Amino acid sequence: MKLSDSNHNPSRTVQPLIQTENLTLQYGQKTAFANVNFAINAGEIAALVGPSGCGKTSFLSCLNRLTDLIPHCRVKGRIQIGTLDVLNTKIDAIALRRKVGMIFQKPNPFPLSIWKNLELPLREHGIKNREKIDAIVETTLTDVGLWDEVKDRLHTSALALSGGQQQRLCIARALGLQPEVLLLDEPCSALDPISSGVVEDLITSLRGRYTLLIVTHNLAQAKRIADQVALFWVQDGIGQLIESGTVAQIFESPQHPLTAAYVTGARG
């Protein structure tokens, strides 16, 4: 499950890292979304947009099989990440989640020190050497722009950090496990505008190093940071992928009337 070389040059040929075919998710008798076919290029940022309740977060949850943890939840279809058949029951879901990290809407640091927030998952995944852990802690905190802010208080509670700092710490915690994919479920929506801007800049800086999927209700944000955009909508009570394409395609020349109405503010 390796990334292809990529950058933000749209003229370069990139290979899809993540592909779904006829992906359908049901919670008991309720179908959250159905028959989603979508491909995300390696090293790019894909924004999932659309009104609440149309299956965007549920779609993310399928990609690292968090859906396994939900009773009476059934996933049908196919998810391919690199060469990995994600829905194959022989796949180790814990190992999958190391490669496909998840950042939630509300920052969720552990009620521990900043350092232990980063140390704990590393030790859980078999990294025991203290020098290696220290190096990863510094590197990941530097990557998210936190090192200079917290290097003198690594052993104080992570809960004392601001909301934006907590969210960046959660991203650092995911990066420490060396993922290839990051799933971000409205990572800026619980933050003030300044903190939101810092996190948005961080996400943009990760382009090329990781493949990122971000759920956002902020169309301006999607337009600023994404390479690809996918519009989800509810039709006949079931979430559907209405249209996907490059930012220019979706915002400047949408093919579906719902997409045109949504990006111009006439719907949603």
C-alpha positions in Angstrom: 0.0 0.0 0.0 2.5 2.5 -1.2 2.0 6.1 -2.4 2.8 7.1 -5.9 5.0 10.2 -6.3 2.7 13.2 -6.5 2.6 16.9 -6.2 0.0 19.6 -6.8 0.7 19.9 -10.5 -2.5 18.8 -12.2 -0.7 18.0 -15.4 1.1 15.1 -13.8 -0.3 11.6 -14.1 -1.2 10.1 -10.7 -2.6 6.7 -9.8 -5.7 6.3 -7.6 -4.6 5.1 -4.2 -8.2 4.6 -2.9 -11.0 3.2 -5.0 -14.5 2.2 -4.0 -16.9 0.2 -6.2 -20.7 0.1 -5.5 -20.0 0.8 -1.8 -23.1 0.5 0.3 -23.5 0.9 4.0 -26.5 -0.1 6.1 -27.2 0.4 9.8 -29.7 -2.3 10.5 -32.5 -1.7 8.0 -31.4 1.9 7.2 -29.2 2.5 4.2 -26.9 5.3 4.9 -25.5 5.5 1.3 -25.6 3.2 -1.7 -23.5 2.3 -4.7 -20.7 4.9 -4.2 -18.0 4.7 -6.9 -15.1 7.0 -6.1 -11.3 7.1 -6.7 -8.9 9.3 -4.8 -5.4 9.9 -6.2 -2.3 9.2 -4.2 -0.9 12.3 -2.5 -4.0 14.5 -3.1 -6.7 16.0 -0.9 -10.3 15.1 -1.6 -13.1 17.1 0.0 -16.4 15.4 0.6 -19.2 18.0 0.7 -23.0 18.0 0.9 -25.7 18.6 3.5 -25.8 16.9 6.8 -27.0 13.3 6.9 -26.1 12.3 3.4 -23.4 9.7 4.3 -20.1 11.6 4.2 -18.9 10.6 7.6 -20.2 7.1 7.2 -18.2 6.8 4.0 -15.0 7.8 5.8 -15.7 5.2 8.5 -15.8 2.5 5.9 -12.3 3.2 4.7 -10.6 2.1 7.9 -13.4 -0.2 9.0 -14.5 1.8 12.0 -17.8 0.4 10.9 -16.7 -3.0 12.4 -17.3 -1.4 15.8 -21.0 -0.5 15.1 -23.6 -3.2 15.9 -25.8 -4.3 13.0 -23.7 -2.4 10.5 -23.2 -4.0 7.1 -20.8 -2.8 4.3 -21.2 -4.1 0.8 -19.2 -3.5 -2.3 -15.4 -3.1 -2.6 -12.7 -0.8 -1.2 -9.2 -1.0 -2.6 -6.4 0.9 -0.9 -3.2 0.3 -3.0 -3.2 -3.5 -3.3 -5.2 -4.0 -0.1 -8.8 -5.4 -0.3 -10.0 -3.5 2.8 -13.3 -5.4 3.2 -11.5 -8.8 3.2 -12.3 -10.3 6.6 -8.7 -11.6 6.8 -7.3 -8.1 6.9 -6.2 -7.0 10.4 -8.4 -3.9 11.1 -6.0 -2.6 13.8 -3.1 -2.6 11.3 -5.4 -1.0 8.7 -6.2 1.8 11.1 -2.5 2.5 11.6 -2.1 3.0 7.8 -5.5 4.9 7.5 -5.7 7.4 10.4 -8.8 9.2 11.5 -9.2 12.8 12.8 -12.6 13.6 14.3 -14.7 16.7 14.4 -14.0 17.4 18.1 -10.4 17.2 19.2 -10.0 14.1 21.4 -6.7 14.1 23.1 -6.2 11.5 25.9 -6.4 12.9 29.4 -2.7 12.5 29.7 0.4 14.6 29.1 1.2 15.9 25.7 4.2 13.5 25.5 2.1 10.5 26.6 -0.5 11.3 24.0 2.1 10.6 21.4 4.0 7.8 23.3 1.0 5.6 24.0 0.0 4.7 20.5 3.6 4.1 19.5 4.1 1.7 22.4 0.8 0.0 21.5 2.1 -0.6 18.0 5.4 -2.1 19.3 7.8 0.9 19.4 9.5 0.6 22.8 12.8 2.4 22.3 12.8 5.6 24.3 15.2 7.5 21.9 13.1 6.5 18.9 9.9 7.6 20.7 11.5 11.0 21.6 12.6 11.5 18.0 9.1 10.7 16.7 7.5 13.0 19.2 9.7 15.9 18.2 9.3 15.2 14.5 5.5 14.9 14.5 5.1 18.0 16.8 7.3 19.9 14.4 5.3 18.7 11.4 2.1 20.1 12.9 3.7 23.3 14.0 3.4 22.6 17.7 7.0 21.8 18.8 8.0 25.4 19.6 4.7 26.0 21.3 4.9 23.0 23.7 8.5 21.8 23.9 8.9 23.2 27.4 5.7 21.6 28.7 5.6 18.2 27.2 4.7 16.6 30.5 1.8 18.9 31.2 -1.8 17.9 30.4 -2.9 17.9 26.8 -6.3 19.1 28.0 -4.7 22.4 28.9 -4.0 23.2 25.2 -6.3 25.3 23.2 -8.8 23.7 20.9 -6.7 24.3 17.8 -3.6 23.0 19.6 -5.5 19.9 20.7 -6.6 19.2 17.1 -3.0 19.6 15.9 -1.9 17.2 18.6 -4.4 14.7 17.4 -3.1 15.0 13.9 0.5 14.6 15.3 -0.6 11.5 17.1 -1.9 10.0 13.9 1.2 11.0 11.9 3.4 9.3 14.5 2.2 5.9 13.2 3.3 6.8 9.7 0.0 6.5 8.0 -0.5 6.7 4.2 -4.0 8.0 4.4 -5.6 10.6 6.8 -9.4 10.8 7.1 -10.6 14.1 8.6 -14.2 14.5 9.7 -14.9 18.3 9.8 -11.6 18.9 11.6 -12.0 22.7 11.7 -15.7 23.0 12.5 -15.3 23.0 16.3 -12.5 25.7 16.2 -12.4 29.4 16.2 -11.6 31.1 12.8 -7.9 31.7 13.7 -7.3 28.1 14.9 -9.3 26.8 11.9 -7.0 28.7 9.6 -3.9 27.2 11.3 -5.3 23.6 11.0 -6.3 24.3 7.3 -2.8 25.4 6.5 -1.5 22.3 8.2 -3.7 20.0 6.1 -2.6 21.8 3.0 1.1 21.3 4.0 0.6 17.5 4.1 -0.4 17.3 0.4 1.9 15.0 -1.4 3.2 13.2 1.7 -0.2 11.7 2.5 -3.5 11.1 0.8 -6.2 13.0 2.6 -10.0 12.9 2.6 -11.7 15.7 4.4 -15.4 16.1 5.2 -16.3 19.8 5.2 -19.5 21.9 5.1 -17.3 24.9 4.2 -17.3 25.2 0.4 -14.8 28.0 0.4 -12.5 25.7 2.4 -13.0 22.8 0.0 -12.2 25.2 -2.9 -9.0 26.4 -1.2 -7.5 23.1 -0.2 -8.8 20.3 -2.3 -7.6 18.6 -5.5 -10.9 16.6 -5.9 -14.4 17.3 -4.6 -17.2 14.8 -4.2 -20.8 16.0 -3.6 -23.0 13.7 -1.5 -26.8 14.1 -1.4 -29.9 12.3 -0.1 -32.2 11.0 -2.8 -35.2 8.8 -1.9 -34.0 8.7 1.7 -30.5 7.2 0.8 -27.2 9.0 0.5 -25.8 9.1 -3.0 -22.6 10.4 -4.6 -24.0 12.9 -7.0 -20.8 14.1 -8.7 -17.1 14.1 -8.3 -14.3 15.8 -10.1 -11.5 18.3 -9.8 -12.1 21.6 -8.0 -12.3 23.4 -11.3 -14.8 20.9 -12.7 -17.1 21.0 -9.6 -17.0 24.7 -9.0 -16.7 26.1 -12.5 -18.5 23.5 -14.8 -20.6 21.1 -12.7 -22.5 18.5 -14.8 -25.3 17.7 -12.4 -28.0 20.3 -11.6 -27.8 19.6 -7.8 -24.1 20.2 -7.9 -24.6 23.5 -9.7 -27.3 24.6 -7.2 -25.2 23.5 -4.2 -21.9 25.3 -5.2 -23.8 28.5 -6.0 -25.7 28.4 -2.7 -29.1 27.8 -4.3 -29.5 24.5 -2.5 -28.2 23.1 0.8 
